[in-house]
Amino acid sequence: MSTALGLTGAGGLPSHNLAPAEDLSPWIARIFATDVTADPDSLIECGLVSDTPVLRVLFRGDWKAETRDGVGRYKNAALFFGPQTKRMKISVKGGFATLGVALKPGAVAALHGPRVEETLDRIILYDHIYGDKTWGTSEQLIEWFDPAGPPERWLKVAEALLRQLIELSGGMKPDPIVEAFDKAAFADPNLNLGDFAREHGIERRRLQRIIKKAFGQPAKQVLRRARALDMAAELRGVSDNAEAEDLALRYYDQSHLIRDFTAFFGMTPRQFARTPQPLMTLTLEARQARRLEVLGRLLPGDELPWRK
């Protein structure tokens, strides 16, 4: 198995992982593309836990996922992945190539997509959400990307199509309070909701309603997942080593860490660190790159600390 980008620090497969163009940044969290060459009979069995909805285009590979709707099989398709409340089992046979667009919290509503709560742990065909006479079918969308072309081209095509989607949707931006909460969760997932509400001049119950609409889950669960994802990134070698101790101190004790981690990933931290997680690592790397940029610790285009 090979990729032009080599491997991450933990032996995972990296992606072309970029911040969106500035005009897309109110809606788009990250854009990433991966092109992996492998034996046709090779099989990767892994999982995903993403805290954002992701538009994915599968150019190559035979995919299988255990979703809330049952087992799904996918090939050469444009898909909407809802956020995961726990590890979604996913596998791919043979080499694979994908393009992913992670949407910011609140962006789905702004772009007239489905209710996020109804997409949790689901994979929905693009045709059932945005596939219409204006944008065409999933098949036409893949053709525009030119699967035989380089990943750099896929990223540029994605940005052009996203501009069209934003224009067609009226250009409404997500609620600023959602963006503020998202940043606060990156900085400290143990934050006090009452303190946050007071600091931003919003009634706590209204804050909770806004967060539930944007993330699809209650605020406390969003924070709990953020804490677990940060720790998972550390275990997979796609985080800033300088904050390793601080990440561990977010948990009261070892049993607290094991209990939370098992709830989201279905395994203990030790098992997670020892188990190959190439697809999970791709998702965690994209999230951590964005997290460091949001917190002002990394500028777009800077080399990721774990790739140095």
C-alpha positions as CSV (number, residue, x, y, z in Angstrom):
1,M,0.0,0.0,0.0
2,S,1.4,3.4,-1.0
3,T,0.6,7.1,-1.2
4,A,2.6,10.0,-2.6
5,L,2.6,11.7,0.9
6,G,4.2,8.8,2.8
7,L,3.0,8.0,6.3
8,T,2.1,9.9,9.4
9,G,4.0,9.6,12.6
10,A,1.9,6.7,13.7
11,G,2.1,4.8,10.4
12,G,-1.3,6.1,9.1
13,L,-2.0,7.3,5.6
14,P,-2.0,11.1,5.3
15,S,-4.2,13.1,2.9
16,H,-3.9,16.3,0.9
17,N,-5.4,18.2,3.8
18,L,-6.2,21.9,3.3
19,A,-8.0,24.8,4.9
20,P,-10.7,26.1,2.5
21,A,-10.3,29.3,0.5
22,E,-11.2,32.3,2.7
23,D,-14.5,33.0,1.0
24,L,-15.6,29.4,1.8
25,S,-14.4,29.4,5.4
26,P,-17.8,30.4,7.0
27,W,-19.2,27.0,5.8
28,I,-16.3,24.7,5.2
29,A,-14.1,23.3,7.9
30,R,-11.6,21.3,5.8
31,I,-11.1,19.9,2.3
32,F,-9.0,16.7,1.9
33,A,-8.2,14.2,-0.8
34,T,-6.5,10.8,-0.6
35,D,-5.2,8.5,-3.3
36,V,-3.9,5.2,-2.2
37,T,-2.5,2.4,-4.4
38,A,-3.0,-1.2,-3.1
39,D,-3.4,-4.8,-4.2
40,P,-7.0,-5.4,-5.5
41,D,-7.5,-8.0,-2.8
42,S,-6.2,-6.0,0.1
43,L,-8.7,-5.1,2.8
44,I,-8.7,-2.3,5.3
45,E,-11.1,-2.8,8.2
46,C,-11.3,0.3,10.3
47,G,-13.8,2.9,11.6
48,L,-14.7,6.6,11.7
49,V,-15.7,9.1,14.3
50,S,-16.2,12.5,12.8
51,D,-17.7,15.5,14.7
52,T,-18.7,17.2,11.5
53,P,-20.9,16.3,8.5
54,V,-18.7,15.3,5.6
55,L,-19.5,15.3,1.9
56,R,-17.4,12.5,0.4
57,V,-16.8,11.5,-3.2
58,L,-15.6,7.9,-3.6
59,F,-13.6,7.6,-6.9
60,R,-12.1,4.2,-6.3
61,G,-12.4,1.3,-3.9
62,D,-15.2,-1.1,-2.7
63,W,-16.6,0.4,0.5
64,K,-18.7,-1.1,3.2
65,A,-20.1,0.6,6.3
66,E,-22.3,-0.3,9.3
67,T,-24.7,2.7,9.6
68,R,-27.8,3.5,11.6
69,D,-29.8,2.3,8.6
70,G,-27.9,-1.0,8.4
71,V,-25.0,-2.3,6.3
72,G,-24.3,-0.2,3.2
73,R,-22.0,-0.9,0.2
74,Y,-20.7,1.9,-1.9
75,K,-18.6,2.3,-5.0
76,N,-18.1,5.4,-7.3
77,A,-20.5,7.5,-5.4
78,A,-21.0,10.9,-3.9
79,L,-22.2,10.6,-0.3
80,F,-23.2,12.7,2.7
81,F,-21.8,11.3,6.0
82,G,-23.6,12.6,9.0
83,P,-21.6,13.1,12.2
84,Q,-20.9,10.0,14.2
85,T,-22.0,9.5,17.8
86,K,-19.7,6.5,18.1
87,R,-17.3,4.5,15.9
88,M,-18.8,3.6,12.6
89,K,-17.3,0.4,11.3
90,I,-16.1,0.9,7.8
91,S,-13.9,-1.1,5.4
92,V,-12.5,-0.7,1.9
93,K,-11.2,-3.4,-0.5
94,G,-8.3,-2.6,-2.9
95,G,-6.8,0.8,-3.5
96,F,-9.0,3.8,-2.9
97,A,-9.3,7.4,-3.8
98,T,-11.6,9.9,-2.1
99,L,-12.4,13.6,-1.9
100,G,-13.9,14.9,1.4
101,V,-15.4,18.2,2.4
102,A,-15.9,18.6,6.2
103,L,-18.7,21.1,6.9
104,K,-18.7,23.4,9.8
105,P,-21.3,23.1,12.6
106,G,-24.4,25.0,11.4
107,A,-23.4,24.9,7.7
108,V,-25.9,22.2,6.8
109,A,-28.9,24.3,7.9
110,A,-27.4,27.4,6.2
111,L,-27.1,25.4,3.0
112,H,-30.6,24.0,3.2
113,G,-29.5,20.5,3.9
114,P,-31.3,17.9,6.1
115,R,-31.6,18.3,9.9
116,V,-28.3,17.2,11.3
117,E,-30.0,15.2,14.1
118,E,-31.6,13.0,11.4
119,T,-28.2,12.3,9.7
120,L,-26.3,11.1,12.8
121,D,-24.5,7.8,12.1
122,R,-26.0,7.7,8.6
123,I,-24.6,7.8,5.0
124,I,-27.0,9.4,2.5
125,L,-26.6,9.4,-1.2
126,Y,-25.8,12.8,-2.7
127,D,-28.7,12.5,-5.1
128,H,-31.1,12.4,-2.2
129,I,-29.9,15.7,-0.8
130,Y,-28.4,18.0,-3.4
131,G,-28.8,16.0,-6.7
132,D,-31.2,18.0,-8.8
133,K,-31.5,19.4,-12.3
134,T,-29.2,22.3,-11.4
135,W,-26.4,20.2,-10.0
136,G,-27.0,16.9,-11.7
137,T,-26.6,13.4,-10.4
138,S,-23.9,11.7,-8.4
139,E,-22.6,10.2,-11.6
140,Q,-22.3,13.5,-13.3
141,L,-20.6,15.0,-10.2
142,I,-17.9,12.3,-10.3
143,E,-17.4,13.0,-14.0
144,W,-16.8,16.7,-13.3
145,F,-14.0,15.8,-10.8
146,D,-12.2,13.6,-13.4
147,P,-11.2,10.6,-11.1
148,A,-8.2,9.9,-13.3
149,G,-6.8,13.4,-12.5
150,P,-4.5,14.3,-9.6
151,P,-5.9,15.0,-6.1
152,E,-4.9,18.7,-6.4
153,R,-7.4,19.0,-9.2
154,W,-10.2,17.4,-7.1
155,L,-9.6,20.0,-4.4
156,K,-10.0,22.9,-6.9
157,V,-13.1,21.4,-8.5
158,A,-14.6,20.9,-5.0
159,E,-14.1,24.6,-4.1
160,A,-15.7,25.7,-7.4
161,L,-18.8,23.4,-6.8
162,L,-19.1,24.6,-3.2
163,R,-19.3,28.2,-4.3
164,Q,-22.1,27.2,-6.6
165,L,-23.9,25.4,-3.7
166,I,-23.5,28.4,-1.4
167,E,-24.8,30.8,-4.1
168,L,-27.8,28.6,-4.8
169,S,-28.6,28.4,-1.1
170,G,-28.6,32.2,-0.7
171,G,-25.2,32.6,1.1
172,M,-26.6,32.6,4.6
173,K,-23.8,31.9,7.2
174,P,-24.0,29.8,10.3
175,D,-24.9,31.5,13.6
176,P,-21.8,33.2,15.1
177,I,-22.6,31.7,18.5
178,V,-22.1,28.2,17.0
179,E,-18.6,29.2,15.7
180,A,-17.7,30.6,19.1
181,F,-18.8,27.4,20.8
182,D,-16.9,25.3,18.3
183,K,-13.7,27.2,19.0
184,A,-14.3,27.0,22.8
185,A,-14.7,23.2,22.5
186,F,-11.4,22.9,20.7
187,A,-9.7,25.0,23.4
188,D,-11.3,23.3,26.4
189,P,-13.9,20.5,26.1
190,N,-14.3,20.7,29.9
191,L,-15.7,24.2,29.6
192,N,-18.7,25.2,31.8
193,L,-21.8,25.8,29.7
194,G,-23.2,28.4,32.1
195,D,-20.0,30.4,32.0
196,F,-19.9,30.3,28.2
197,A,-23.5,31.4,28.0
198,R,-22.9,34.4,30.3
199,E,-19.7,35.4,28.5
200,H,-21.6,35.5,25.2
201,G,-24.7,37.1,26.5
202,I,-27.1,34.3,25.7
203,E,-29.6,32.4,27.8
204,R,-28.4,28.9,28.6
205,R,-31.5,27.1,27.3
206,R,-31.3,29.0,24.0
207,L,-27.7,28.2,23.7
208,Q,-28.4,24.5,24.1
209,R,-31.2,24.6,21.5
210,I,-28.8,26.3,19.0
211,I,-26.0,23.8,19.7
212,K,-28.4,20.8,19.4
213,K,-29.6,22.1,15.9
214,A,-26.0,22.7,14.7
215,F,-24.4,19.6,16.0
216,G,-27.3,17.2,16.2
217,Q,-26.5,16.4,19.8
218,P,-26.7,18.1,23.2
219,A,-23.8,20.4,24.1
220,K,-22.5,18.2,26.8
221,Q,-22.2,15.2,24.5
222,V,-20.5,17.4,21.8
223,L,-17.9,18.4,24.4
224,R,-17.4,14.8,25.6
225,R,-16.8,13.7,22.0
226,A,-14.4,16.6,21.4
227,R,-12.3,15.5,24.4
228,A,-12.2,11.9,23.2
229,L,-11.2,12.9,19.7
230,D,-8.3,15.0,20.9
231,M,-7.1,12.0,22.9
232,A,-7.6,9.7,20.0
233,A,-5.5,12.0,17.8
234,E,-2.7,11.9,20.4
235,L,-2.8,8.1,20.4
236,R,-2.6,7.9,16.6
237,G,0.3,10.3,16.4
238,V,-1.5,13.2,14.7
239,S,-1.5,15.8,17.4
240,D,1.0,18.3,18.8
241,N,3.1,16.4,21.3
242,A,3.5,19.6,23.4
243,E,0.0,19.3,24.7
244,A,0.0,15.5,25.4
245,E,0.0,16.0,29.2
246,D,-2.8,18.6,29.1
247,L,-5.0,16.2,27.0
248,A,-4.5,13.4,29.6
249,L,-5.3,15.8,32.5
250,R,-8.8,16.5,31.0
251,Y,-9.8,13.1,32.5
252,Y,-10.3,12.7,36.3
253,D,-8.5,9.4,36.3
254,Q,-7.6,6.4,34.2
255,S,-11.0,4.7,34.6
256,H,-12.7,7.9,33.5
257,L,-10.6,7.9,30.3
258,I,-11.2,4.2,29.6
259,R,-15.0,4.6,30.2
260,D,-15.3,7.6,27.8
261,F,-13.0,6.2,25.2
262,T,-14.7,2.8,25.1
263,A,-18.1,4.6,24.7
264,F,-16.9,6.3,21.5
265,F,-14.5,3.9,20.0
266,G,-15.6,0.5,21.2
267,M,-12.1,-0.3,22.6
268,T,-9.7,0.9,25.4
269,P,-7.1,3.5,24.7
270,R,-4.4,0.8,24.8
271,Q,-6.3,-1.3,22.2
272,F,-6.9,1.8,20.1
273,A,-3.2,2.6,20.0
274,R,-2.2,-0.9,19.1
275,T,-4.8,-1.5,16.4
276,P,-4.1,-0.2,12.8
277,Q,-6.4,2.7,12.2
278,P,-5.6,4.2,8.7
279,L,-9.0,5.6,7.9
280,M,-9.6,6.8,11.4
281,T,-6.2,8.5,11.3
282,L,-7.1,10.4,8.1
283,T,-10.2,11.9,9.8
284,L,-8.4,12.7,13.0
285,E,-5.5,14.4,11.2
286,A,-7.9,16.6,9.2
287,R,-9.7,17.6,12.4
288,Q,-6.5,18.3,14.4
289,A,-5.0,20.4,11.6
290,R,-8.2,22.5,11.7
291,R,-8.2,22.7,15.5
292,L,-4.6,24.1,15.6
293,E,-5.6,26.7,13.0
294,V,-8.8,27.7,14.8
295,L,-6.8,28.1,18.0
296,G,-4.2,30.3,16.2
297,R,-1.3,27.8,16.8
298,L,-0.9,27.0,13.1
299,L,-1.3,29.1,10.0
300,P,-3.0,27.6,6.8
301,G,-0.2,26.1,4.8
302,D,2.1,25.5,7.7
303,E,3.7,22.1,8.0
304,L,1.8,19.9,10.4
305,P,3.9,19.3,13.6
306,W,3.5,15.5,13.4
307,R,4.8,15.4,9.8
308,K,8.0,17.1,10.7
